[in-house]
Each structure stands twice: as structure tokens, then as C-alpha cells.
Amino acid sequence: MTPNPYYIYVTLHLLECLDETLAYEALDIKWDIASEVYQKFLDSKYNVETKSEYDCIEEFLTHEPISHDEDNE
């Protein structure tokens, strides 16, 4: 199943809200980071059908440590 680009964008937006330094990355790098994080979300316990996907992504990002620095190394 191909990830929904809208929810990758939502993930990117939420990541930027949590980590201001991400806003200064190049867009293609930010998109790759958001795509990887979104895939981790899809495989996580936070991906449930009893809440909106937005709320689930927000909860995932709030409770799981996400470091994009290691993704760029």
C-alpha cells in the first residue's frame, strides 16, 4: 500500500511544530524524513482506527522519540 501523501505532509507539519530546526532543512530532505517517520507511525501501536489519523500521528510524535539527525548521517 502506497502511503497517502497528505498524511506525509501532515507528519511533516507536525514534525516542524515539534522541532523548529527542521524548518531550515531543504524540502526534499524534510519530505524524506517525514516519509520515514510516517512509515514508522504506520507500523506502530499508535496507528489505530478508533481515532482520526491526524490525532494518531500527533500522539505518535508526542510519545515516541524521533530524531531526524541520525537519518541525515
Secondary structure, DSSP 8 states (H G I E B T S, - for coil): ----HHHHHHHHHHHHHH-GGGGGS-HHHHHHHHHHHHHHHHTSTT--SSS-HHHHHHHHHHHS---STGGG-
